[in-house]
Amino acid sequence: MKQDKLFAKLSHVDAPQIKITPPGPKSQEILAYQAANESSVISYSKGMPMAMAKGKGATIEDVDGNIYIDMFSGAGVMAMGHGHPDILKEAHAAIDNVTHTLDIPSPIRQKMVASLKKVLPKELTRVFFGGPTGSDAVEQAIKLAKYNTGRHGVIAFEGAYHGMTGMALALTCDSSHRQGLGPQFPGVQFLPYPYEYRNPFGCPDENVQIQAAENLERVLSDSHSGFEKPAAVILESVQGEGGTIIPAPVFLQRVREICTKHDIVMICDEIQAGIGRTGKMFAFEHGDIVPDIVTMSKALGGLGFPISAIAYREELNTWPAGLTIGTFRGNMIAFAAGSAALEWIQDNDVLEHAAGLGEKCMEKLKELENSSSIVGQVRGLGMMLAIEMVKDKETREPAGDFAKLIRKHAHQRGVMIEVGGHHGNVARLLPPLIITEDLAMKGLEIIAGVIKDIEDGKAS
């Protein structure tokens, strides 16, 4: 691919290099300190035990000198990879000037807004920076929808992940995140997402997409459905933690029509799928639609600097000054890095690279699906890829233990991945968008080897 020569300079091209099976002794020492002093809620270092030392592009080095291909990228945060020199240059310049301004403007903030408006649909005229996390963006989006409509309910979709704070958690489906916390915010109701592989409707699989959309129309039109007219419908343009579930354009288009018909605010959560992840700047673009509000975070900070934002239509810009506030909504370092990343993406054909490499990765993954008895389905759009593991292809019985084994053994062999899905049975790949074809194919070969070993009973 034409960008590979440029992108190869950003990573360790000879990765992976495993000098000692992780976790090595230095990592073990730091992991033990973490276990003794930090919260029991820590999770990622249990699934991939290691202590990180430094990152370079699409590669990570741990404190024991092992070098990994990063197909995790901080759950999608590090879209531009680690230590990108052009982005770091802008971040360092911001540190030397001013780092925190609340919402008082600055040239750096102005540049960030201008960079965002270059890539947003022209209909989304307003940008608001809330707190530093994706959850904050979701909270602000719901608040804006409620304020404008005077209504309080929200419709979300099964399999959704929207965050860990109050309303964002209420919109998140995974019971493991809600266990023991009691009732969530009232007024949140869920409908099935168009998950064809695990068809929630019993209709022919090819009808799942339109059935999911028409189900929304049904509950809104039927006075006995138990659904009141909500302030908003919120959906992930591609579901991430739910297992990389990719809706067809017809689903997004029909939901857009239904929301317009019923005067309901349509919110697209682009926190994980946005900023180039799917081969377009925003995943909703695959459906040729424009929502009313878009939530953004993760990759928006360029190199992992904390930032979130919403963008929305002019007619929603009604809330008075000070109605919603927050201390950490003016991080100049994140603005500088985020603006530099957005500009670099456009200047260096990153979207084209992500889309093209994603297609090549899917070709390899389809071969794996066809040859393996325990790979139920592979899915992907751009650099958002997934392998759904099953005990049996006929019954499609979920195999969460297999997905965890992939993560464990791939990590030991030098590849970092994520696990998700409704049943914890989906191996999820979220490489940096600047990963080269060579590194991506090496990573897939290692994962395929792990799956073969699981299939043959050689990995436990």
PyMOL commands that set and color helices and strands:
alter all, ss='L'
color gray80, all
select helices_A, chain A and resi 4-8+25-37+44-47+73-76+85-97+107-119+134-149+166-170+175-178+196-198+205-221+249-261+283-287+298-301+314-316+332-347+350-371+400-412+437-455
alter helices_A, ss='H'
color red, helices_A
select strands_A, chain A and resi 52-56+59-62+67-70+126-128+154-157+188-191+232-236+265-269+293-296+309-312+375-381+384-389+415-416+418-420+426-429
alter strands_A, ss='S'
color yellow, strands_A
deselect
rebuild
show_as cartoon
